[in-house]
Amino acid sequence: GEQAAALHYLVLPDRLSIILTTHDMRISRTITEWQGEPFRESRMNEEIADLHKDLSDPDRDPLPRSRELYDLLIAPLAADLREANIRLLLLSLDKRLRYLPYGALHDGTQFLVENYETSILTNSGYEVTGKKVTGAPFAALGMTQETEEFVALPGVAIELDGIVKGDDGFGLFDGDVKMDAAFDRPALSDALQIGEPTPAGVGMVHISSHFALGETDGDSFLLLGTGEYLTLKDIKQDRAAFDFEHVELLTLSACTTGFANPGRDGREIDSLAKITSDRGAKSTLASLWPVADSATAILMQRFYELRELGDMSKAQALAVAQREFIDGLIGSPDHLRTRSVVFQTAVRTGERFQDKASGIDLGFAHPFYWAPFVLTGNWR
């Protein structure tokens, strides 16, 4: 398989410990100084919050902060990673590091994702026991309509159209789509069970809608297609209806599903991605900030396409799709011979782009467009 290393981070108020574990070595580093000053967790948290602002606005330059955090989090072990020829970083993250898109850390020359695939470790151990599942049934649920609180998401229909095959044969998977009014609580519960009767016992579930981030799990919610709010509290409490055991990959292409605000009392509120993985989802692809509708549609389609048709792991498919955004070569035939669905999607989103034989350049190189998507759990 891919040369993998685990990086475990432990954040204390006055120091940071990083443990690198590979197949045949274990190295630990303790950082007590950062940029000529004593290390302080509070300062690291401020930097993470500021980088978040820089990344989630395409008009800001994230590189200076991104470089500072690279120097703190990756540089102390960069030489060891190179020497061991590592391609995949399995990240065990502590405290606010959980909300940092590692792929967007920058070493002064390149983003981390240009050299490494990344996936976040969970407590459930699916990373170790998980196998690569192909041909799992696919269920998609989406909300495109405007509501009083939320803007319409026309890109969702385009996104799902390129992922699930319609009558015209366009799309990647045979599957079941529930849009707008058809996307209610029972539809979500049913989708979570789509894989149960199959030989592998698991399915893939893709949810495209709005997710609102509150300060408690009672005011953080997923917007259903009916306009109802499904709160994190509901999901936590109704274990029977929201059982993720039979889900191999849960994609939450709704905004900020991988993020949580610092709780008022300092305790972390779990993100939606964390709750679903604790509840049995073998892997989750979620986002750390609200992203442009069309960028999401194209990145998601490319991710699935590379994984299913290009025989890549999830971590590899995500990294390759993100590199194509950076290089302005989305849908590159170098990564997959089959002509990509993204060519047709790009036309349908109405985005302006340059179509070259080597791929499409949509001007989506800024990490705002590609970096928020984070993979957790079974990376295979």
KETIMI-481874 format. One record per residue (C-alpha): residue number from 0; residue in three letters; x, y, z. Coordinates in steps of 0.5 Angstrom, whole numbers, plus 500, padded with zeros to 3 digits. Example, Ala and Ser with C-alpha at 12.3 -4.5 7.8 and 13.67 -1.06 7.14 Angstrom:
2
+-----+---------+------+-------+-----+
| num | residuo | east | north |  up |
+-----+---------+------+-------+-----+
|   0 |     Ala |  525 |   491 | 516 |
|   1 |     Ser |  527 |   498 | 514 |
+-----+---------+------+-------+-----+
This chain:
380
+-----+---------+------+-------+-----+
| num | residuo | east | north |  up |
+-----+---------+------+-------+-----+
|   0 |     Gly |  500 |   500 | 500 |
|   1 |     Glu |  502 |   507 | 501 |
|   2 |     Gln |  508 |   509 | 505 |
|   3 |     Ala |  504 |   512 | 511 |
|   4 |     Ala |  506 |   515 | 518 |
|   5 |     Ala |  502 |   517 | 524 |
|   6 |     Leu |  503 |   524 | 527 |
|   7 |     His |  500 |   525 | 534 |
|   8 |     Tyr |  500 |   532 | 537 |
|   9 |     Leu |  499 |   533 | 544 |
|  10 |     Val |  497 |   541 | 546 |
|  11 |     Leu |  499 |   543 | 553 |
|  12 |     Pro |  499 |   550 | 555 |
|  13 |     Asp |  506 |   551 | 554 |
|  14 |     Arg |  509 |   546 | 550 |
|  15 |     Leu |  507 |   542 | 544 |
|  16 |     Ser |  509 |   534 | 543 |
|  17 |     Ile |  509 |   531 | 536 |
|  18 |     Ile |  510 |   524 | 535 |
|  19 |     Leu |  512 |   521 | 529 |
|  20 |     Thr |  510 |   513 | 528 |
|  21 |     Thr |  512 |   509 | 522 |
|  22 |     His |  512 |   502 | 520 |
|  23 |     Asp |  519 |   502 | 523 |
|  24 |     Met |  521 |   508 | 527 |
|  25 |     Arg |  518 |   512 | 533 |
|  26 |     Ile |  521 |   519 | 534 |
|  27 |     Ser |  518 |   524 | 538 |
|  28 |     Arg |  519 |   532 | 539 |
|  29 |     Thr |  517 |   537 | 544 |
|  30 |     Ile |  516 |   544 | 542 |
|  31 |     Thr |  517 |   549 | 547 |
|  32 |     Glu |  519 |   555 | 543 |
|  33 |     Trp |  516 |   558 | 537 |
|  34 |     Gln |  519 |   564 | 533 |
|  35 |     Gly |  523 |   566 | 538 |
|  36 |     Glu |  518 |   566 | 543 |
|  37 |     Pro |  516 |   561 | 549 |
|  38 |     Phe |  510 |   557 | 545 |
|  39 |     Arg |  503 |   558 | 548 |
|  40 |     Glu |  497 |   554 | 546 |
|  41 |     Ser |  493 |   561 | 546 |
|  42 |     Arg |  498 |   564 | 541 |
|  43 |     Met |  497 |   558 | 537 |
|  44 |     Asn |  490 |   558 | 537 |
|  45 |     Glu |  490 |   565 | 535 |
|  46 |     Glu |  494 |   564 | 529 |
|  47 |     Ile |  489 |   558 | 527 |
|  48 |     Ala |  483 |   562 | 527 |
|  49 |     Asp |  487 |   568 | 523 |
|  50 |     Leu |  489 |   563 | 518 |
|  51 |     His |  482 |   560 | 518 |
|  52 |     Lys |  480 |   567 | 516 |
|  53 |     Asp |  485 |   568 | 511 |
|  54 |     Leu |  483 |   561 | 508 |
|  55 |     Ser |  476 |   562 | 507 |
|  56 |     Asp |  477 |   569 | 503 |
|  57 |     Pro |  479 |   568 | 496 |
|  58 |     Asp |  482 |   575 | 496 |
|  59 |     Arg |  486 |   574 | 502 |
|  60 |     Asp |  494 |   572 | 502 |
|  61 |     Pro |  494 |   566 | 507 |
|  62 |     Leu |  501 |   564 | 505 |
|  63 |     Pro |  505 |   568 | 511 |
|  64 |     Arg |  501 |   565 | 517 |
|  65 |     Ser |  500 |   558 | 513 |
|  66 |     Arg |  508 |   558 | 513 |
|  67 |     Glu |  508 |   560 | 520 |
|  68 |     Leu |  504 |   554 | 522 |
|  69 |     Tyr |  508 |   549 | 518 |
|  70 |     Asp |  514 |   551 | 521 |
|  71 |     Leu |  511 |   549 | 528 |
|  72 |     Leu |  507 |   543 | 526 |
|  73 |     Ile |  511 |   540 | 520 |
|  74 |     Ala |  518 |   543 | 520 |
|  75 |     Pro |  520 |   539 | 526 |
|  76 |     Leu |  519 |   532 | 523 |
|  77 |     Ala |  520 |   534 | 515 |
|  78 |     Ala |  527 |   531 | 514 |
|  79 |     Asp |  524 |   525 | 517 |
|  80 |     Leu |  518 |   524 | 513 |
|  81 |     Arg |  522 |   525 | 507 |
|  82 |     Glu |  528 |   520 | 509 |
|  83 |     Ala |  522 |   515 | 510 |
|  84 |     Asn |  519 |   517 | 503 |
|  85 |     Ile |  512 |   518 | 506 |
|  86 |     Arg |  506 |   519 | 502 |
|  87 |     Leu |  500 |   519 | 507 |
|  88 |     Leu |  500 |   523 | 513 |
|  89 |     Leu |  495 |   520 | 518 |
|  90 |     Leu |  494 |   525 | 523 |
|  91 |     Ser |  492 |   525 | 530 |
|  92 |     Leu |  490 |   532 | 532 |
|  93 |     Asp |  488 |   535 | 539 |
|  94 |     Lys |  484 |   541 | 541 |
|  95 |     Arg |  484 |   547 | 536 |
|  96 |     Leu |  488 |   543 | 531 |
|  97 |     Arg |  482 |   539 | 529 |
|  98 |     Tyr |  480 |   545 | 525 |
|  99 |     Leu |  486 |   546 | 521 |
| 100 |     Pro |  486 |   544 | 514 |
| 101 |     Tyr |  493 |   541 | 514 |
| 102 |     Gly |  493 |   540 | 506 |
| 103 |     Ala |  494 |   548 | 506 |
| 104 |     Leu |  500 |   549 | 510 |
| 105 |     His |  506 |   552 | 506 |
| 106 |     Asp |  513 |   550 | 507 |
| 107 |     Gly |  515 |   557 | 503 |
| 108 |     Thr |  515 |   553 | 496 |
| 109 |     Gln |  509 |   548 | 496 |
| 110 |     Phe |  503 |   547 | 500 |
| 111 |     Leu |  503 |   540 | 504 |
| 112 |     Val |  498 |   537 | 499 |
| 113 |     Glu |  503 |   537 | 494 |
| 114 |     Asn |  507 |   532 | 497 |
| 115 |     Tyr |  503 |   529 | 502 |
| 116 |     Glu |  496 |   526 | 502 |
| 117 |     Thr |  493 |   527 | 509 |
| 118 |     Ser |  487 |   523 | 513 |
| 119 |     Ile |  485 |   525 | 520 |
| 120 |     Leu |  485 |   519 | 525 |
| 121 |     Thr |  479 |   517 | 529 |
| 122 |     Asn |  478 |   514 | 536 |
| 123 |     Ser |  474 |   508 | 532 |
| 124 |     Gly |  480 |   505 | 529 |
| 125 |     Tyr |  477 |   504 | 522 |
| 126 |     Glu |  484 |   507 | 519 |
| 127 |     Val |  487 |   500 | 521 |
| 128 |     Thr |  482 |   495 | 520 |
| 129 |     Gly |  478 |   498 | 514 |
| 130 |     Lys |  479 |   495 | 507 |
| 131 |     Lys |  478 |   499 | 501 |
| 132 |     Val |  470 |   498 | 499 |
| 133 |     Thr |  468 |   499 | 491 |
| 134 |     Gly |  462 |   498 | 488 |
| 135 |     Ala |  458 |   500 | 495 |
| 136 |     Pro |  451 |   503 | 493 |
| 137 |     Phe |  450 |   510 | 493 |
| 138 |     Ala |  445 |   515 | 496 |
| 139 |     Ala |  445 |   522 | 495 |
| 140 |     Leu |  440 |   527 | 499 |
| 141 |     Gly |  440 |   535 | 497 |
| 142 |     Met |  437 |   541 | 498 |
| 143 |     Thr |  437 |   547 | 493 |
| 144 |     Gln |  432 |   551 | 495 |
| 145 |     Glu |  432 |   558 | 498 |
| 146 |     Thr |  429 |   559 | 505 |
| 147 |     Glu |  428 |   565 | 509 |
| 148 |     Glu |  435 |   564 | 513 |
| 149 |     Phe |  439 |   560 | 507 |
| 150 |     Val |  441 |   562 | 500 |
| 151 |     Ala |  439 |   557 | 494 |
| 152 |     Leu |  444 |   552 | 492 |
| 153 |     Pro |  443 |   551 | 485 |
| 154 |     Gly |  450 |   548 | 484 |
| 155 |     Val |  447 |   542 | 488 |
| 156 |     Ala |  443 |   539 | 483 |
| 157 |     Ile |  449 |   540 | 478 |
| 158 |     Glu |  453 |   537 | 483 |
| 159 |     Leu |  449 |   531 | 484 |
| 160 |     Asp |  447 |   530 | 477 |
| 161 |     Gly |  455 |   529 | 475 |
| 162 |     Ile |  455 |   524 | 481 |
| 163 |     Val |  449 |   520 | 480 |
| 164 |     Lys |  447 |   517 | 474 |
| 165 |     Gly |  440 |   520 | 471 |
| 166 |     Asp |  436 |   517 | 465 |
| 167 |     Asp |  441 |   520 | 460 |
| 168 |     Gly |  446 |   516 | 463 |
| 169 |     Phe |  451 |   522 | 465 |
| 170 |     Gly |  454 |   521 | 472 |
| 171 |     Leu |  458 |   516 | 476 |
| 172 |     Phe |  454 |   512 | 480 |
| 173 |     Asp |  447 |   508 | 480 |
| 174 |     Gly |  444 |   511 | 486 |
| 175 |     Asp |  438 |   514 | 489 |
| 176 |     Val |  437 |   521 | 489 |
| 177 |     Lys |  432 |   525 | 494 |
| 178 |     Met |  432 |   532 | 493 |
| 179 |     Asp |  429 |   538 | 496 |
| 180 |     Ala |  422 |   536 | 499 |
| 181 |     Ala |  423 |   529 | 498 |
| 182 |     Phe |  429 |   530 | 503 |
| 183 |     Asp |  426 |   529 | 510 |
| 184 |     Arg |  428 |   525 | 516 |
| 185 |     Pro |  425 |   518 | 514 |
| 186 |     Ala |  429 |   519 | 507 |
| 187 |     Leu |  436 |   521 | 511 |
| 188 |     Ser |  435 |   515 | 516 |
| 189 |     Asp |  433 |   510 | 510 |
| 190 |     Ala |  439 |   513 | 506 |
| 191 |     Leu |  444 |   511 | 512 |
| 192 |     Gln |  441 |   504 | 511 |
| 193 |     Ile |  442 |   503 | 504 |
| 194 |     Gly |  448 |   499 | 505 |
| 195 |     Glu |  446 |   494 | 510 |
| 196 |     Pro |  443 |   488 | 505 |
| 197 |     Thr |  449 |   488 | 500 |
| 198 |     Pro |  455 |   483 | 501 |
| 199 |     Ala |  460 |   489 | 504 |
| 200 |     Gly |  454 |   491 | 509 |
| 201 |     Val |  456 |   498 | 507 |
| 202 |     Gly |  454 |   504 | 503 |
| 203 |     Met |  456 |   511 | 501 |
| 204 |     Val |  452 |   517 | 503 |
| 205 |     His |  452 |   524 | 500 |
| 206 |     Ile |  449 |   530 | 503 |
| 207 |     Ser |  449 |   537 | 500 |
| 208 |     Ser |  445 |   542 | 504 |
| 209 |     His |  447 |   548 | 509 |
| 210 |     Phe |  449 |   546 | 515 |
| 211 |     Ala |  449 |   552 | 521 |
| 212 |     Leu |  454 |   552 | 526 |
| 213 |     Gly |  451 |   554 | 533 |
| 214 |     Glu |  454 |   555 | 540 |
| 215 |     Thr |  451 |   549 | 542 |
| 216 |     Asp |  449 |   542 | 539 |
| 217 |     Gly |  442 |   544 | 540 |
| 218 |     Asp |  443 |   550 | 535 |
| 219 |     Ser |  447 |   547 | 530 |
| 220 |     Phe |  443 |   544 | 525 |
| 221 |     Leu |  443 |   541 | 518 |
| 222 |     Leu |  438 |   544 | 513 |
| 223 |     Leu |  433 |   538 | 510 |
| 224 |     Gly |  430 |   539 | 504 |
| 225 |     Thr |  424 |   540 | 507 |
| 226 |     Gly |  426 |   546 | 510 |
| 227 |     Glu |  426 |   543 | 517 |
| 228 |     Tyr |  432 |   543 | 522 |
| 229 |     Leu |  436 |   537 | 524 |
| 230 |     Thr |  440 |   539 | 530 |
| 231 |     Leu |  446 |   535 | 532 |
| 232 |     Lys |  442 |   534 | 539 |
| 233 |     Asp |  437 |   530 | 535 |
| 234 |     Ile |  442 |   526 | 531 |
| 235 |     Lys |  446 |   524 | 538 |
| 236 |     Gln |  439 |   523 | 541 |
| 237 |     Asp |  435 |   519 | 536 |
| 238 |     Arg |  440 |   513 | 535 |
| 239 |     Ala |  436 |   508 | 532 |
| 240 |     Ala |  434 |   513 | 526 |
| 241 |     Phe |  441 |   516 | 525 |
| 242 |     Asp |  445 |   510 | 525 |
| 243 |     Phe |  451 |   510 | 521 |
| 244 |     Glu |  454 |   503 | 522 |
| 245 |     His |  453 |   501 | 515 |
| 246 |     Val |  456 |   508 | 512 |
| 247 |     Glu |  463 |   507 | 509 |
| 248 |     Leu |  463 |   514 | 506 |
| 249 |     Leu |  459 |   520 | 509 |
| 250 |     Thr |  460 |   526 | 505 |
| 251 |     Leu |  458 |   532 | 508 |
| 252 |     Ser |  458 |   537 | 502 |
| 253 |     Ala |  454 |   542 | 506 |
| 254 |     Cys |  458 |   548 | 509 |
| 255 |     Thr |  462 |   547 | 515 |
| 256 |     Thr |  460 |   540 | 517 |
| 257 |     Gly |  468 |   539 | 520 |
| 258 |     Phe |  468 |   545 | 524 |
| 259 |     Ala |  466 |   547 | 531 |
| 260 |     Asn |  466 |   553 | 535 |
| 261 |     Pro |  470 |   554 | 541 |
| 262 |     Gly |  464 |   552 | 546 |
| 263 |     Arg |  463 |   558 | 551 |
| 264 |     Asp |  465 |   554 | 557 |
| 265 |     Gly |  472 |   552 | 553 |
| 266 |     Arg |  469 |   545 | 552 |
| 267 |     Glu |  469 |   543 | 545 |
| 268 |     Ile |  462 |   542 | 541 |
| 269 |     Asp |  463 |   536 | 537 |
| 270 |     Ser |  463 |   537 | 529 |
| 271 |     Leu |  458 |   534 | 525 |
| 272 |     Ala |  463 |   529 | 522 |
| 273 |     Lys |  466 |   527 | 529 |
| 274 |     Ile |  459 |   525 | 531 |
| 275 |     Thr |  458 |   521 | 525 |
| 276 |     Ser |  464 |   518 | 526 |
| 277 |     Asp |  463 |   516 | 533 |
| 278 |     Arg |  456 |   513 | 531 |
| 279 |     Gly |  460 |   508 | 526 |
| 280 |     Ala |  461 |   512 | 519 |
| 281 |     Lys |  467 |   508 | 517 |
| 282 |     Ser |  470 |   515 | 514 |
| 283 |     Thr |  467 |   522 | 513 |
| 284 |     Leu |  469 |   527 | 508 |
| 285 |     Ala |  467 |   534 | 511 |
| 286 |     Ser |  468 |   542 | 510 |
| 287 |     Leu |  471 |   547 | 515 |
| 288 |     Trp |  468 |   553 | 512 |
| 289 |     Pro |  463 |   555 | 507 |
| 290 |     Val |  465 |   554 | 500 |
| 291 |     Ala |  463 |   556 | 493 |
| 292 |     Asp |  457 |   552 | 490 |
| 293 |     Ser |  461 |   551 | 483 |
| 294 |     Ala |  468 |   549 | 486 |
| 295 |     Thr |  464 |   544 | 491 |
| 296 |     Ala |  461 |   541 | 485 |
| 297 |     Ile |  467 |   540 | 481 |
| 298 |     Leu |  471 |   538 | 487 |
| 299 |     Met |  466 |   532 | 489 |
| 300 |     Gln |  465 |   530 | 482 |
| 301 |     Arg |  473 |   529 | 481 |
| 302 |     Phe |  474 |   526 | 488 |
| 303 |     Tyr |  469 |   520 | 487 |
| 304 |     Glu |  471 |   519 | 479 |
| 305 |     Leu |  478 |   518 | 481 |
| 306 |     Arg |  477 |   514 | 487 |
| 307 |     Glu |  472 |   509 | 483 |
| 308 |     Leu |  475 |   509 | 476 |
| 309 |     Gly |  482 |   511 | 477 |
| 310 |     Asp |  483 |   506 | 483 |
| 311 |     Met |  485 |   511 | 488 |
| 312 |     Ser |  484 |   511 | 495 |
| 313 |     Lys |  480 |   516 | 498 |
| 314 |     Ala |  486 |   520 | 501 |
| 315 |     Gln |  489 |   519 | 494 |
| 316 |     Ala |  483 |   521 | 490 |
| 317 |     Leu |  482 |   528 | 495 |
| 318 |     Ala |  489 |   530 | 494 |
| 319 |     Val |  490 |   529 | 487 |
| 320 |     Ala |  483 |   533 | 486 |
| 321 |     Gln |  486 |   538 | 490 |
| 322 |     Arg |  493 |   538 | 486 |
| 323 |     Glu |  489 |   539 | 480 |
| 324 |     Phe |  485 |   545 | 483 |
| 325 |     Ile |  492 |   548 | 485 |
| 326 |     Asp |  495 |   547 | 478 |
| 327 |     Gly |  489 |   549 | 474 |
| 328 |     Leu |  489 |   542 | 471 |
| 329 |     Ile |  482 |   540 | 473 |
| 330 |     Gly |  480 |   533 | 470 |
| 331 |     Ser |  487 |   532 | 467 |
| 332 |     Pro |  488 |   526 | 463 |
| 333 |     Asp |  494 |   524 | 466 |
| 334 |     His |  490 |   522 | 472 |
| 335 |     Leu |  485 |   518 | 469 |
| 336 |     Arg |  484 |   517 | 462 |
| 337 |     Thr |  477 |   517 | 462 |
| 338 |     Arg |  474 |   524 | 460 |
| 339 |     Ser |  472 |   527 | 466 |
| 340 |     Val |  465 |   529 | 468 |
| 341 |     Val |  468 |   536 | 470 |
| 342 |     Phe |  468 |   538 | 463 |
| 343 |     Gln |  461 |   538 | 462 |
| 344 |     Thr |  459 |   540 | 470 |
| 345 |     Ala |  464 |   547 | 469 |
| 346 |     Val |  460 |   549 | 463 |
| 347 |     Arg |  453 |   548 | 467 |
| 348 |     Thr |  456 |   552 | 473 |
| 349 |     Gly |  457 |   558 | 468 |
| 350 |     Glu |  464 |   559 | 471 |
| 351 |     Arg |  469 |   562 | 466 |
| 352 |     Phe |  474 |   557 | 465 |
| 353 |     Gln |  480 |   555 | 460 |
| 354 |     Asp |  479 |   548 | 457 |
| 355 |     Lys |  486 |   545 | 455 |
| 356 |     Ala |  487 |   538 | 453 |
| 357 |     Ser |  491 |   537 | 460 |
| 358 |     Gly |  485 |   540 | 464 |
| 359 |     Ile |  481 |   546 | 466 |
| 360 |     Asp |  483 |   552 | 469 |
| 361 |     Leu |  477 |   555 | 473 |
| 362 |     Gly |  482 |   560 | 477 |
| 363 |     Phe |  481 |   556 | 483 |
| 364 |     Ala |  488 |   555 | 486 |
| 365 |     His |  487 |   559 | 492 |
| 366 |     Pro |  486 |   554 | 498 |
| 367 |     Phe |  479 |   557 | 499 |
| 368 |     Tyr |  476 |   553 | 494 |
| 369 |     Trp |  480 |   546 | 495 |
| 370 |     Ala |  483 |   546 | 502 |
| 371 |     Pro |  476 |   546 | 507 |
| 372 |     Phe |  475 |   538 | 505 |
| 373 |     Val |  478 |   534 | 510 |
| 374 |     Leu |  478 |   526 | 510 |
| 375 |     Thr |  477 |   523 | 517 |
| 376 |     Gly |  477 |   515 | 518 |
| 377 |     Asn |  478 |   509 | 513 |
| 378 |     Trp |  483 |   513 | 508 |
| 379 |     Arg |  483 |   507 | 503 |
+-----+---------+------+-------+-----+
